[in-house]
Amino acid sequence: MAAMKPRTGDGPMEAVRESRVIVLRVPLEGGGRLVVSVNDEEAAELRNVLNGVLGD
């Protein structure tokens, strides 16, 4: 299950590997960023869901 982390300052959308997890930082309307930590399996599932929406 993805772990929610505290809101951080504004910035670009990014994904970085930290140890055994991938940390996603997504900008939010109104300021700040949503920070979510996912493992490889969850990241692959997220990719599949987004590809389904985007049609890739």
N, C-alpha and C positions, 0 to 999 in steps of 0.2 A: 504494500500500500504506500502511496506517495506521502511524504512527510511535508507538512506546511511549515515554513520558516517565517520569521518576522519580516515585515515590509522594509525595504531598503530605499535609498534615494533613487531619483530618476536616472535613466540610462537606456542604452540600446537593448534589444532582445539578444540574449546570448545563452549558450549552453557550454559548460565546462565539465571535464571529468575531474572529480575529487575522490581519490582512493577508489572505493568500489561503487560509487554512485555518480550520477550525472546531475548537475545542478542547473536548472533552467531559471532564467530571470526574464520575466515578461513585463514590459511597461504597461501601466494601467492608466485609463482615462482619469484625469484629475490629479495625476502625479503619483509617484512611487512605482514600485515594481513588485509583482508577485514572484516569490522565490519558492520553487518546488524541487525537491530532491527525489529522483527516481532511480531504480536499478536498471540493469540492461534489459531485462524482460519487460518492464513497464515502459521503457523508452521505445522498444520495438513495437509494443502494442499501440503506443501513442502515434508512432510513425504510420502504422497501418490505418488507424482511424483517420488521421489527417489526409493520407493518400486517398482514402475512400471519398472524402469530402471534396478534395481537389481534383479527383478524377485521374490521378497519375498512376 
